[in-house]
Amino acid sequence: MEQGADALAAFRTELRDWLGQNCPAEMRDGNAAGSTRDHTCWGGRNWVFESEAQKTWLERCVAKGYTVPTWPVEYGGAGLSREQEKVFLSELARINARLPLQSFGIWMLGPALLHFGTDEQKAHYLPPIARGEVRWCQGYSEPGAGSDLASVQTKCEDNGDHWLVNGQKIWTSYADKADMIFALVRSDRDAPKHLGITFLLIDMNTQGVSTKPIKLISGVSPFCETLFENVIVPKADSTGMSCVVGTINRGWDVAKHLLTHERTMISGTGSDIGSSRSLGSVLTDDAGGELDTTLRAAAMKAEVDALAIGLTIERYKDMAESGQGVGHASAMLKYVGTELNKDRYELMMNAGGSDALEWDGGFGDRPADWLRTKANSIEGGTSEVMLGIVSRRVLGLPG
Amino acid sequence: MAKLVRTEEETMLADMARGFLDEKAPVTHLRAMRDAGKTHDAALWKDMAEMGWAGILVPESAGGSDMGHAAAGVLAEEMGKTLVSSPFLSSSVIAATALRQVSDDRAGQALSAIATGGLSYALAVDERNKFDPDATAMPAKREGNGFRLNGRKTFVVDGGFADRLLVLARTDDGMTLFDIPADRDGVTRGAQSMIDSRDAARVDFNDVQATGDDVIGSVDEAMAVLRPALEAGQAALAAEMSGLAAGAFGMTVGYLKERRQFGVPIGSFQALQHRAADLWCETEVTASAIAYAGRKLDEDPGNATLAVSLAKARATETAKTAVIEGVQMHGGIGMTDEFDMGFYMKRARTGAEWLGDYGYHAGIVAKLRGF
């Protein structure tokens, strides 16, 4: 049920006070999470805080459960409703505050564990994610399994008290900085491809795990190749915790669930209903004056679409909250959101003209960010894969 | 803000509307009217009024059901799916909203009459080929205690049969909205044959006299009354066009599954699958803008302009894509008059122009977003 407006207003007031007292000034710099030179804290055993303020901000938020505001309190969250979460995010945006923490543990593994994990696994894995102590990466794609993800071949053999893992993952974001990896591995080679996959949790410090960053067209290396050579994964770790999420050979169910989160996250990249600056204002500044008619017309369309897509993300959250099936909506959201984001960056580069062509010039990371957006419609399932999902699962078209 | 999903009441309203309209006003009904040279079916409108639809924005005190703009949008969307032709938008949405802005007895009586379906209105704003109320030039000159109107209004939707006209005219210090009977001396209505087979008249005003009683709201302050009415109409029209897009899209997906070429259903071809999927995504995104506009008009009507223009812009574009793709994916049969897709295409084009085209509304969005 929706909370009363009064209760929400009270929550906002209380939160505003708390933020006023607890969010350090240096953390109110409008840093954009996900940009090329993102300054958000990602946490993990090897994290080096860029400043005392970053550390303080994380610790204060951890104490309140604000790193994962909607997770249950027992797992390190604040147990906020979605209405409260909206208030939380809008109050952060109001003072240009950074998120205290982001990670694939928060976006991806956490929601999957909350859905598929045992109570023991939740209690074991979730609080360190919430506290920013353990940083996770995602081992999905392989050289031979991109769009056809279910054909992953990384071998996982049952050797009695442990699994023996051999294979290669690719596009593993920040594998070189991660403590743990959640990986899709082939545990039954004879079963149909969707029914022989296991969702396995592996410590990156294990002997035989190695990573190699891949330099991208944007000049940075957020992605890695990750190799597994005779990696021994104990069936139960030193605390007796199982490293398999869900059922053995049914990891595809977990993977699909997690992908819907990933797609919904990615879809939100470029859209924003009313709270931030419009694309047209950004472009006008970038162009150093009036926009030419072609650019202005394109900016108007992009603005209309961005607002409508932002509302669509809201509407689907409302539907999910009202218990209505949202089906394969994440594929739709991912497709429209990422295609729009690519368009937005094309327009920004256009508005900046030759000034925006300089690496580290007056436009800072703009060229790198522009190049980075080209991956938006590839990662997490290509636009074509998304359209295929809509076509078959929503429209029921044959084949 | 209430959620962007339909309430149980709204879902029931939609189901009820669908049942009624499938029986009484499928596309074949529009086709029959066109073939008979008719633009208005009084019996159908009477039935719709008996369902409470004509008074959906009329206060209960005046005999209406007062369900609000989101609910009006639900009805408009269902009407759009089968291209229902009725005075719903002109009378029950636009005129009713304008009349609600004032609280005199005459407005109350007019609202009561709208709710029964016994009184119909048409909106006379346009003077050239594009919607631009601020550029209204037609003068209403002061004369004694009254006014004298001279000029021409175009694209007066439902103007051929409406009982009364809402006329926007230029007065000494602004614009004024007049509410006058369509048969007043000096009013000449020339029904135009429009591509979508609906009524849109050209109306000439030749020394038409009006008194202060004919003014809705205050002299020189038309927009105080008209803006809410226009926004209500734009939002409902957007909902209708969203329904139109859904109707055309439903036919197209059905055809993709049923039509066989090269020995297989054409819907198994990826080239067509991806276009259909893209179109579905567009319709879903547009549906969100429509839902938001309805909620804003109900809950925060003073600040609904952005939401309404967003809805009308998106609906215009989506309906256009839906009918273009609809004809293309149907192939030759989509080009035939015997098949219904052409009706959808023509209505989409008319809807695109009525109450502001894509550029008009995208321009408002841009302006409100600071560029």
Interface residues (C-beta under 8 A of the other chain):
Chain A: E2 G274 R277 S278 G280 S281 L283 T284 L291 R296 A299 M300 K301 E303 V304 D305 L307 A308 I309 L311 T312 E314 R315 D318 M319 E321 S322 Q324 A329 M332 Y335 V336 E384 M386 L387 G388 V390 S391 R392 V394 L395 G396 L397 P398 G399
Chain B: K3 L4 V5 V253 L256 K257 V264 P265 G267 S268 Q270 Q273 H274 A276 A277 D278 W280 C281 E284 V285 T286 A287 S288 A289 A291 Y292 L306 L310 A313 R314 A362 G363 V365 A366 R369 G370 F371
